[in-house]
Amino acid sequence: MLRRFSDVAGAGLLLLVFSPVLLLACAALLLTQGRPVFFGHTRLGRSGAPFRCWKLRTMRVDAEERLEREPELWQRYVENGFKLPNGSDPRITVVGRLLRRTYIDEIPQLFNVIVGRMSLVGPRPIVPSELEHYGPAAGELLRERPGIVGAWTSHGRARPAYPERAAVELQYVRTRSPATDLRILARSIPVVLRGQDDG
């Protein structure tokens, strides 16, 4: 209950602080690429329940369809840990690339925290096809609410791909404590300030 209270209070405070940034980003997206402004990607939450992980839309409207119809693009997506590098993803818009580099596109996930789908700190939410990397330990991962930041994301630009990513996330869920969460939050601040690499 204390963790849930901390999540809601922290997310509410962060939304209040970053609301001007979020409004400016929404306006920029409306002017440059139109609606929709938000994009909800289906991820696995606690107990494996699917949910919409909200972000600002940084890609073209047909981004998901393009990924499915271009085998080479899909292969690079899987090989890179189910994510394409920002600088080589043809689906990302110009404004979207800036929002990703500064992590501004992630702000709407604070709403996921408020409604109880996510935590401020936890393993990053995954798509169903990523579960195979966790093998028999997949159930351990899904016992926790996914987080906006976590042990894996706190590595910043040096965060490892699978299978190392799975080991990092599982180590976190097996040893999680308030002190661990505070250390991850502290490590995540400079990661956010440095921004994402386009590589």
GROMACS elastic network, one bead per residue, 0.5 to 0.9 nm:
[ bonds ]
;  ai    aj funct       b0    kb
    1     4     6  0.50719   500
    1     5     6  0.61245   500
    1     6     6  0.85587   500
    2     5     6  0.50715   500
    2     6     6  0.61320   500
    2     7     6  0.85853   500
    3     6     6  0.50383   500
    3     7     6  0.61364   500
    3     8     6  0.87552   500
    3   119     6  0.85798   500
    3   178     6  0.83069   500
    4     8     6  0.62843   500
    4     9     6  0.85548   500
    4   116     6  0.79981   500
    4   119     6  0.77684   500
    5     8     6  0.52938   500
    5     9     6  0.60514   500
    5    10     6  0.83416   500
    6     9     6  0.51791   500
    6    10     6  0.57633   500
    6    11     6  0.82699   500
    6   120     6  0.86954   500
    7    10     6  0.52016   500
    7    11     6  0.58973   500
    7    12     6  0.83698   500
    7   113     6  0.65753   500
    7   114     6  0.72198   500
    7   116     6  0.86853   500
    7   118     6  0.86880   500
    7   119     6  0.59113   500
    7   120     6  0.58207   500
    7   121     6  0.84954   500
    8    11     6  0.52043   500
    8    12     6  0.59666   500
    8    13     6  0.85233   500
    8   110     6  0.87902   500
    8   113     6  0.66087   500
    8   114     6  0.51070   500
    8   115     6  0.83046   500
    8   116     6  0.83110   500
    8   119     6  0.85363   500
    8   120     6  0.87686   500
    9    12     6  0.52080   500
    9    13     6  0.61947   500
    9    14     6  0.86555   500
    9   114     6  0.84267   500
   10    13     6  0.51930   500
   10    14     6  0.61494   500
   10    15     6  0.85773   500
   10   110     6  0.89537   500
   10   120     6  0.77353   500
   11    14     6  0.51049   500
   11    15     6  0.60605   500
   11    16     6  0.85665   500
   11   110     6  0.53462   500
   11   111     6  0.75408   500
   11   113     6  0.65439   500
   11   114     6  0.64853   500
   11   119     6  0.88214   500
   11   120     6  0.72415   500
   12    15     6  0.51668   500
   12    16     6  0.62712   500
   12    17     6  0.87575   500
   12   110     6  0.76286   500
   12   111     6  0.84903   500
   12   114     6  0.73048   500
   13    16     6  0.51137   500
   13    17     6  0.62831   500
   13    18     6  0.86654   500
   14    17     6  0.50345   500
   14    18     6  0.59663   500
   14    19     6  0.81686   500
   14   107     6  0.86831   500
   14   110     6  0.77552   500
   15    18     6  0.51933   500
   15    19     6  0.55142   500
   15    22     6  0.86097   500
   15   107     6  0.76375   500
   15   108     6  0.84818   500
   15   110     6  0.68392   500
   15   111     6  0.83524   500
   16    19     6  0.53765   500
   16    20     6  0.83065   500
   17    20     6  0.74939   500
   17    21     6  0.85152   500
   18    21     6  0.52607   500
   18    22     6  0.61833   500
   18    23     6  0.86957   500
   18   107     6  0.77795   500
   19    23     6  0.60544   500
   19    24     6  0.85670   500
   19   107     6  0.89081   500
   20    23     6  0.51614   500
   20    24     6  0.62123   500
   20    25     6  0.85972   500
   21    24     6  0.51929   500
   21    25     6  0.61364   500
   21    26     6  0.86137   500
   21   104     6  0.77604   500
   22    25     6  0.50980   500
   22    26     6  0.61345   500
   22    27     6  0.86330   500
   22    56     6  0.88653   500
   22   104     6  0.73355   500
   22   105     6  0.84504   500
   22   107     6  0.71172   500
   22   108     6  0.81790   500
   23    26     6  0.50857   500
   23    27     6  0.62198   500
   23    28     6  0.86750   500
   24    27     6  0.50988   500
   24    28     6  0.62160   500
   24    29     6  0.86874   500
   25    28     6  0.50719   500
   25    29     6  0.62264   500
   25    30     6  0.86493   500
   25    56     6  0.82071   500
   25    95     6  0.88358   500
   25    99     6  0.77615   500
   25   104     6  0.77904   500
   25   105     6  0.83121   500
   26    29     6  0.51512   500
   26    30     6  0.61787   500
   26    31     6  0.86555   500
   26    37     6  0.62563   500
   26    38     6  0.84486   500
   26    56     6  0.76063   500
   27    30     6  0.51332   500
   27    31     6  0.62102   500
   27    32     6  0.86547   500
   27    37     6  0.87529   500
   28    31     6  0.52364   500
   28    32     6  0.61477   500
   28    33     6  0.83301   500
   28    95     6  0.75644   500
   29    32     6  0.52274   500
   29    33     6  0.55393   500
   29    34     6  0.63177   500
   29    35     6  0.79119   500
   29    36     6  0.87102   500
   29    37     6  0.62762   500
   29    56     6  0.84758   500
   29    57     6  0.78708   500
   29    58     6  0.82945   500
   29    95     6  0.70635   500
   29    96     6  0.80132   500
   30    33     6  0.57001   500
   30    35     6  0.61299   500
   30    36     6  0.79112   500
   30    37     6  0.65791   500
   31    34     6  0.60595   500
   32    94     6  0.89876   500
   32    95     6  0.76507   500
   33    36     6  0.85153   500
   33    37     6  0.84402   500
   33    60     6  0.80621   500
   33    93     6  0.82470   500
   33    95     6  0.87367   500
   34    37     6  0.70945   500
   35    38     6  0.81161   500
   35    57     6  0.89222   500
   35    61     6  0.89255   500
   36    39     6  0.72518   500
   36    56     6  0.89302   500
   36    57     6  0.72079   500
   36    61     6  0.83103   500
   37    55     6  0.87573   500
   37    56     6  0.59082   500
   37    57     6  0.54166   500
   37    58     6  0.85307   500
   38    54     6  0.67496   500
   38    55     6  0.57705   500
   38    58     6  0.86787   500
   38   108     6  0.81580   500
   39    52     6  0.85015   500
   39    53     6  0.80424   500
   39    54     6  0.57091   500
   39    55     6  0.53865   500
   39    56     6  0.58549   500
   39    58     6  0.83239   500
   40    51     6  0.84648   500
   40    53     6  0.51296   500
   40    55     6  0.63496   500
   40    56     6  0.85632   500
   40    57     6  0.85119   500
   41    51     6  0.79892   500
   41    52     6  0.52897   500
   41    53     6  0.52228   500
   41    54     6  0.65529   500
   41    55     6  0.80038   500
   41   127     6  0.88009   500
   42    50     6  0.62808   500
   42    51     6  0.55151   500
   42    53     6  0.62052   500
   42    54     6  0.89106   500
   42   126     6  0.87273   500
   42   127     6  0.69580   500
   42   128     6  0.89791   500
   43    48     6  0.87741   500
   43    49     6  0.82928   500
   43    50     6  0.54568   500
   43    51     6  0.55576   500
   43    52     6  0.62952   500
   43    53     6  0.63355   500
   43   125     6  0.58825   500
   43   126     6  0.54168   500
   43   128     6  0.71178   500
   44    47     6  0.80857   500
   44    48     6  0.50989   500
   44    49     6  0.55647   500
   44    51     6  0.62923   500
   44    52     6  0.87232   500
   44   125     6  0.60501   500
   44   126     6  0.57331   500
   44   127     6  0.60327   500
   44   128     6  0.66145   500
   44   142     6  0.78146   500
   44   146     6  0.82725   500
   45    48     6  0.51977   500
   45    49     6  0.50470   500
   45    50     6  0.57223   500
   45    51     6  0.63503   500
   45   117     6  0.65747   500
   45   118     6  0.73986   500
   45   125     6  0.65469   500
   45   126     6  0.80855   500
   45   142     6  0.67087   500
   45   143     6  0.87045   500
   45   144     6  0.79564   500
   45   145     6  0.60442   500
   45   146     6  0.61461   500
   46    49     6  0.59682   500
   46    50     6  0.84542   500
   46   117     6  0.75176   500
   46   118     6  0.82934   500
   46   141     6  0.84927   500
   46   142     6  0.51525   500
   46   143     6  0.56229   500
   46   144     6  0.55580   500
   46   146     6  0.70124   500
   47   139     6  0.76770   500
   47   141     6  0.88069   500
   47   142     6  0.50636   500
   47   143     6  0.55685   500
   47   144     6  0.77019   500
   47   145     6  0.83683   500
   48   128     6  0.87671   500
   48   139     6  0.83095   500
   48   142     6  0.57050   500
   48   143     6  0.81716   500
   49   142     6  0.88277   500
   50   127     6  0.88942   500
   50   128     6  0.88955   500
   51   117     6  0.72572   500
   52   112     6  0.81995   500
   52   117     6  0.87169   500
   53   108     6  0.85308   500
   53   109     6  0.64747   500
   53   112     6  0.68498   500
   53   117     6  0.84720   500
   53   118     6  0.86244   500
   53   125     6  0.79953   500
   54    57     6  0.88619   500
   54   105     6  0.89434   500
   54   106     6  0.76244   500
   54   107     6  0.85148   500
   54   108     6  0.55843   500
   54   109     6  0.53101   500
   54   110     6  0.86568   500
   54   111     6  0.78893   500
   54   112     6  0.71002   500
   55    58     6  0.82586   500
   55   104     6  0.87966   500
   55   105     6  0.53704   500
   55   106     6  0.52466   500
   55   107     6  0.68728   500
   55   108     6  0.52713   500
   55   109     6  0.62997   500
   56    96     6  0.82386   500
   56    99     6  0.82165   500
   56   104     6  0.79264   500
   56   106     6  0.68925   500
   56   107     6  0.77986   500
   56   108     6  0.68341   500
   57    60     6  0.79822   500
   57    61     6  0.85164   500
   57    96     6  0.70564   500
   57   105     6  0.73381   500
   58    91     6  0.84367   500
   58    92     6  0.57402   500
   58    93     6  0.59959   500
   58    94     6  0.83280   500
   58    95     6  0.70806   500
   58    97     6  0.67884   500
   58    98     6  0.88381   500
   58    99     6  0.72272   500
   58   100     6  0.73842   500
   58   105     6  0.73195   500
   59    62     6  0.80728   500
   59    63     6  0.61047   500
   59    90     6  0.87282   500
   59    91     6  0.52758   500
   59    93     6  0.54591   500
   59    96     6  0.64024   500
   59    97     6  0.86105   500
   60    63     6  0.53649   500
   60    64     6  0.88977   500
   60    91     6  0.56545   500
   60    92     6  0.63719   500
   60    93     6  0.64867   500
   61    64     6  0.79724   500
   61    65     6  0.88566   500
   61    91     6  0.87419   500
   62    65     6  0.53613   500
   62    66     6  0.60852   500
   62    67     6  0.87211   500
   62    91     6  0.81603   500
   63    66     6  0.51882   500
   63    67     6  0.63294   500
   63    68     6  0.88639   500
   63    90     6  0.89836   500
   63    91     6  0.56263   500
   63    92     6  0.81908   500
   64    67     6  0.51994   500
   64    68     6  0.64923   500
   64    69     6  0.88754   500
   64    91     6  0.89386   500
   65    68     6  0.51436   500
   65    69     6  0.62073   500
   65    70     6  0.86635   500
   66    69     6  0.51959   500
   66    70     6  0.60487   500
   66    73     6  0.83314   500
   66    74     6  0.89022   500
   66    91     6  0.80132   500
   67    70     6  0.56193   500
   67    71     6  0.75317   500
   67    72     6  0.88256   500
   67    73     6  0.60895   500
   67    74     6  0.55321   500
   67    77     6  0.83167   500
   67    91     6  0.87319   500
   68    71     6  0.69642   500
   68    73     6  0.82904   500
   68    74     6  0.65911   500
   69    73     6  0.85776   500
   69    74     6  0.82244   500
   70    73     6  0.53974   500
   70    74     6  0.62966   500
   70    75     6  0.87778   500
   71    74     6  0.50084   500
   71    75     6  0.60976   500
   71    76     6  0.87019   500
   72    75     6  0.51166   500
   72    76     6  0.63694   500
   72    77     6  0.85981   500
   73    76     6  0.52626   500
   73    77     6  0.61653   500
   73    78     6  0.88121   500
   73    84     6  0.85790   500
   73    89     6  0.86046   500
   74    78     6  0.62788   500
   74    79     6  0.86155   500
   74    82     6  0.87328   500
   75    78     6  0.52514   500
   75    79     6  0.61083   500
   75    80     6  0.85471   500
   76    79     6  0.50774   500
   76    80     6  0.60275   500
   76    81     6  0.88020   500
   76    82     6  0.82890   500
   76    83     6  0.82313   500
   76    84     6  0.69068   500
   77    80     6  0.53743   500
   77    81     6  0.67442   500
   77    83     6  0.50932   500
   77    84     6  0.51530   500
   77    85     6  0.86750   500
   78    81     6  0.54407   500
   78    83     6  0.69738   500
   78    84     6  0.83801   500
   79    82     6  0.69082   500
   79    83     6  0.83513   500
   79    84     6  0.88794   500
   79   161     6  0.86566   500
   79   162     6  0.88269   500
   80    83     6  0.56847   500
   80    84     6  0.62339   500
   80    85     6  0.78633   500
   80   161     6  0.68672   500
   80   162     6  0.84927   500
   81    84     6  0.80596   500
   81   130     6  0.83830   500
   81   160     6  0.88273   500
   81   161     6  0.55041   500
   81   162     6  0.61615   500
   81   165     6  0.87414   500
   82   126     6  0.89454   500
   82   127     6  0.83792   500
   82   129     6  0.88221   500
   82   130     6  0.76748   500
   83    86     6  0.87451   500
   84    87     6  0.83930   500
   84    88     6  0.69765   500
   84    89     6  0.57534   500
   85    88     6  0.55291   500
   85    89     6  0.60915   500
   85   197     6  0.81070   500
   85   198     6  0.60751   500
   85   199     6  0.54088   500
   86    89     6  0.54228   500
   86    90     6  0.85584   500
   86    92     6  0.72716   500
   86    97     6  0.65924   500
   86   100     6  0.77168   500
   86   101     6  0.80354   500
   86   196     6  0.85441   500
   86   197     6  0.75591   500
   86   199     6  0.65520   500
   87    90     6  0.82046   500
   87    92     6  0.86448   500
   87    97     6  0.78826   500
   87   197     6  0.82036   500
   87   199     6  0.56583   500
   88    91     6  0.89286   500
   88    92     6  0.88425   500
   88   198     6  0.77471   500
   88   199     6  0.74191   500
   89    92     6  0.59816   500
   90    93     6  0.80086   500
   92    95     6  0.83227   500
   92    96     6  0.58941   500
   92    97     6  0.61453   500
   93    97     6  0.60921   500
   93    98     6  0.88263   500
   94    97     6  0.53116   500
   94    98     6  0.68239   500
   94    99     6  0.89920   500
   95    98     6  0.52702   500
   95    99     6  0.63516   500
   95   100     6  0.87382   500
   96    99     6  0.50287   500
   96   100     6  0.61185   500
   96   101     6  0.85567   500
   96   105     6  0.78410   500
   97   100     6  0.51820   500
   97   101     6  0.61461   500
   97   102     6  0.87716   500
   97   198     6  0.83662   500
   98   101     6  0.51403   500
   98   102     6  0.63905   500
   98   103     6  0.85305   500
   98   104     6  0.84503   500
   99   102     6  0.53931   500
   99   103     6  0.59449   500
   99   104     6  0.50440   500
   99   105     6  0.52796   500
   99   106     6  0.85797   500
  100   104     6  0.63668   500
  100   105     6  0.56774   500
  100   106     6  0.78691   500
  100   195     6  0.82396   500
  100   196     6  0.70270   500
  101   104     6  0.78970   500
  101   105     6  0.87772   500
  101   194     6  0.89088   500
  101   195     6  0.52688   500
  101   197     6  0.66594   500
  101   198     6  0.72361   500
  102   105     6  0.78292   500
  102   192     6  0.70892   500
  102   193     6  0.76120   500
  102   194     6  0.79846   500
  102   196     6  0.65401   500
  103   106     6  0.55331   500
  103   107     6  0.75039   500
  103   192     6  0.67623   500
  103   193     6  0.89545   500
  103   195     6  0.66905   500
  103   196     6  0.73389   500
  104   107     6  0.56388   500
  104   108     6  0.86776   500
  105   108     6  0.71794   500
  105   109     6  0.87950   500
  106   109     6  0.57472   500
  106   110     6  0.80575   500
  106   148     6  0.79315   500
  107   110     6  0.58984   500
  107   111     6  0.82610   500
  108   111     6  0.56419   500
  108   112     6  0.73698   500
  109   113     6  0.65582   500
  109   114     6  0.88790   500
  109   118     6  0.78660   500
  109   148     6  0.68878   500
  110   114     6  0.64001   500
  110   115     6  0.88985   500
  110   118     6  0.82175   500
  110   119     6  0.85502   500
  110   120     6  0.77831   500
  110   148     6  0.78958   500
  111   114     6  0.50543   500
  111   115     6  0.63840   500
  111   116     6  0.86435   500
  111   117     6  0.87725   500
  111   118     6  0.87423   500
  112   115     6  0.54417   500
  112   116     6  0.62928   500
  112   117     6  0.52173   500
  112   118     6  0.54651   500
  112   119     6  0.79959   500
  113   116     6  0.51510   500
  113   117     6  0.57709   500
  113   119     6  0.52014   500
  113   120     6  0.66651   500
  113   147     6  0.82079   500
  113   148     6  0.83802   500
  114   117     6  0.77308   500
  114   118     6  0.78819   500
  114   119     6  0.84152   500
  115   118     6  0.78942   500
  116   119     6  0.72759   500
  116   145     6  0.83266   500
  117   145     6  0.67764   500
  117   146     6  0.76589   500
  118   121     6  0.83607   500
  118   122     6  0.80236   500
  118   125     6  0.84064   500
  118   145     6  0.52933   500
  118   146     6  0.51243   500
  118   147     6  0.53965   500
  118   148     6  0.72517   500
  119   122     6  0.62227   500
  119   144     6  0.89547   500
  119   145     6  0.59639   500
  119   146     6  0.60750   500
  119   148     6  0.66010   500
  119   149     6  0.85446   500
  120   146     6  0.83372   500
  120   147     6  0.51444   500
  120   148     6  0.51974   500
  120   149     6  0.63386   500
  120   150     6  0.83064   500
  120   185     6  0.86845   500
  121   124     6  0.86393   500
  121   145     6  0.86302   500
  121   146     6  0.74390   500
  121   148     6  0.59337   500
  121   149     6  0.50573   500
  121   150     6  0.52191   500
  121   151     6  0.83526   500
  121   181     6  0.62374   500
  121   182     6  0.87510   500
  121   184     6  0.75754   500
  121   185     6  0.73387   500
  122   125     6  0.85689   500
  122   144     6  0.71052   500
  122   145     6  0.64071   500
  122   148     6  0.69191   500
  122   149     6  0.62980   500
  122   151     6  0.73956   500
  122   169     6  0.84323   500
  122   172     6  0.80976   500
  122   173     6  0.78673   500
  122   176     6  0.89136   500
  122   181     6  0.80498   500
  123   126     6  0.86586   500
  123   141     6  0.75395   500
  123   144     6  0.76225   500
  123   145     6  0.75305   500
  123   147     6  0.53840   500
  123   148     6  0.80353   500
  123   149     6  0.73481   500
  123   150     6  0.52832   500
  123   151     6  0.68951   500
  123   152     6  0.72416   500
  123   153     6  0.84570   500
  123   169     6  0.57388   500
  123   170     6  0.83454   500
  123   172     6  0.77021   500
  123   173     6  0.76238   500
  124   145     6  0.89178   500
  124   146     6  0.52170   500
  124   147     6  0.53177   500
  124   148     6  0.65452   500
  124   149     6  0.68526   500
  124   150     6  0.64926   500
  124   151     6  0.87440   500
  124   152     6  0.76709   500
  124   153     6  0.75980   500
  124   169     6  0.82024   500
  125   145     6  0.82850   500
  125   147     6  0.68768   500
  125   148     6  0.83432   500
  126   129     6  0.81098   500
  126   130     6  0.62111   500
  126   131     6  0.75635   500
  126   146     6  0.83816   500
  127   130     6  0.56552   500
  127   131     6  0.74867   500
  128   131     6  0.56471   500
  128   132     6  0.83063   500
  129   132     6  0.65101   500
  129   133     6  0.85543   500
  130   133     6  0.58181   500
  130   134     6  0.77179   500
  131   134     6  0.54880   500
  131   135     6  0.69955   500
  131   138     6  0.61744   500
  132   135     6  0.53348   500
  132   136     6  0.86851   500
  132   138     6  0.77898   500
  133   138     6  0.81674   500
  133   162     6  0.69951   500
  133   163     6  0.64112   500
  133   165     6  0.89301   500
  133   166     6  0.65302   500
  134   137     6  0.54231   500
  134   139     6  0.86056   500
  134   140     6  0.89912   500
  134   141     6  0.79559   500
  134   163     6  0.82373   500
  134   166     6  0.59408   500
  134   167     6  0.81859   500
  134   170     6  0.82402   500
  135   138     6  0.57452   500
  135   139     6  0.89187   500
  136   139     6  0.71881   500
  136   140     6  0.86172   500
  137   140     6  0.53285   500
  137   141     6  0.68330   500
  137   170     6  0.77806   500
  138   141     6  0.52569   500
  138   142     6  0.64181   500
  138   143     6  0.88906   500
  138   170     6  0.87869   500
  139   142     6  0.51347   500
  139   143     6  0.63289   500
  140   143     6  0.53593   500
  140   144     6  0.76017   500
  140   170     6  0.73091   500
  140   173     6  0.71916   500
  140   174     6  0.78906   500
  141   144     6  0.61392   500
  141   145     6  0.87252   500
  141   146     6  0.87144   500
  141   169     6  0.74726   500
  141   170     6  0.63071   500
  141   173     6  0.65860   500
  141   174     6  0.88837   500
  142   145     6  0.71927   500
  142   146     6  0.80723   500
  143   173     6  0.83840   500
  144   147     6  0.88198   500
  144   173     6  0.70909   500
  146   149     6  0.86880   500
  146   150     6  0.85153   500
  147   150     6  0.61782   500
  148   153     6  0.86815   500
  149   152     6  0.79616   500
  149   153     6  0.58065   500
  149   154     6  0.67684   500
  149   184     6  0.76580   500
  149   185     6  0.73631   500
  149   188     6  0.70297   500
  150   153     6  0.52871   500
  150   154     6  0.59206   500
  150   155     6  0.89563   500
  150   169     6  0.79409   500
  150   172     6  0.82922   500
  150   181     6  0.79261   500
  150   184     6  0.62681   500
  150   185     6  0.78508   500
  150   188     6  0.80919   500
  151   154     6  0.53704   500
  151   155     6  0.72117   500
  151   168     6  0.66201   500
  151   169     6  0.63397   500
  151   171     6  0.87377   500
  151   172     6  0.64018   500
  151   180     6  0.89159   500
  151   181     6  0.85742   500
  151   184     6  0.61649   500
  152   155     6  0.58321   500
  152   156     6  0.80486   500
  152   159     6  0.60392   500
  152   160     6  0.75331   500
  152   165     6  0.64296   500
  152   166     6  0.87270   500
  152   168     6  0.60794   500
  152   169     6  0.62247   500
  152   172     6  0.88239   500
  153   156     6  0.56814   500
  153   157     6  0.85278   500
  153   158     6  0.89779   500
  153   159     6  0.63131   500
  153   184     6  0.89375   500
  153   188     6  0.75262   500
  153   191     6  0.84384   500
  154   157     6  0.88625   500
  154   158     6  0.89665   500
  154   159     6  0.74801   500
  154   184     6  0.62733   500
  154   185     6  0.79081   500
  154   186     6  0.88492   500
  154   187     6  0.57878   500
  154   189     6  0.85616   500
  154   191     6  0.66492   500
  154   192     6  0.89949   500
  155   158     6  0.53790   500
  155   160     6  0.79323   500
  155   187     6  0.79792   500
  155   188     6  0.79647   500
  155   191     6  0.75887   500
  156   159     6  0.55456   500
  156   187     6  0.89417   500
  156   188     6  0.76507   500
  156   190     6  0.86661   500
  156   191     6  0.52211   500
  156   192     6  0.79834   500
  156   194     6  0.86228   500
  156   195     6  0.83978   500
  156   196     6  0.75873   500
  157   160     6  0.87008   500
  157   191     6  0.79087   500
  157   195     6  0.86460   500
  157   196     6  0.66953   500
  157   197     6  0.65342   500
  159   165     6  0.75844   500
  160   163     6  0.82024   500
  160   164     6  0.58549   500
  160   165     6  0.54693   500
  160   168     6  0.87116   500
  161   164     6  0.59064   500
  161   165     6  0.53208   500
  161   166     6  0.83925   500
  162   166     6  0.61248   500
  162   167     6  0.83624   500
  163   166     6  0.54204   500
  163   167     6  0.67038   500
  164   167     6  0.51084   500
  164   168     6  0.63132   500
  164   169     6  0.87480   500
  165   168     6  0.51652   500
  165   169     6  0.62394   500
  165   170     6  0.85894   500
  166   169     6  0.52110   500
  166   170     6  0.60233   500
  166   171     6  0.84521   500
  167   170     6  0.52354   500
  167   171     6  0.60424   500
  167   172     6  0.86159   500
  168   171     6  0.52346   500
  168   172     6  0.63727   500
  168   173     6  0.89971   500
  169   172     6  0.51294   500
  169   173     6  0.64622   500
  169   174     6  0.87695   500
  170   173     6  0.52009   500
  170   174     6  0.61500   500
  170   175     6  0.86313   500
  171   174     6  0.52569   500
  171   175     6  0.62549   500
  171   176     6  0.82738   500
  172   175     6  0.53399   500
  172   176     6  0.54824   500
  172   177     6  0.89379   500
  172   180     6  0.82456   500
  173   176     6  0.52641   500
  175   180     6  0.80571   500
  176   179     6  0.82159   500
  176   180     6  0.60688   500
  176   181     6  0.72216   500
  177   180     6  0.51151   500
  177   181     6  0.63402   500
  177   182     6  0.87376   500
  178   181     6  0.50968   500
  178   182     6  0.62487   500
  178   183     6  0.87208   500
  179   182     6  0.51286   500
  179   183     6  0.62931   500
  179   184     6  0.87199   500
  180   183     6  0.51294   500
  180   184     6  0.62507   500
  180   185     6  0.86695   500
  181   184     6  0.50960   500
  181   185     6  0.61918   500
  181   186     6  0.86372   500
  182   185     6  0.50638   500
  182   186     6  0.61833   500
  182   187     6  0.86637   500
  183   186     6  0.50696   500
  183   187     6  0.62045   500
  183   188     6  0.85523   500
  184   187     6  0.50787   500
  184   188     6  0.60165   500
  184   189     6  0.88599   500
  185   188     6  0.50368   500
  185   189     6  0.65506   500
  186   189     6  0.56631   500
  186   190     6  0.78964   500
  187   190     6  0.63923   500
  187   191     6  0.69193   500
  188   192     6  0.61859   500
  188   193     6  0.86283   500
  189   192     6  0.53395   500
  189   193     6  0.62951   500
  189   194     6  0.87573   500
  190   194     6  0.60211   500
  190   195     6  0.85211   500
  191   194     6  0.53189   500
  191   195     6  0.63476   500
  191   196     6  0.80549   500
  192   195     6  0.51361   500
  192   196     6  0.76803   500
  194   197     6  0.87775   500
  196   199     6  0.86909   500
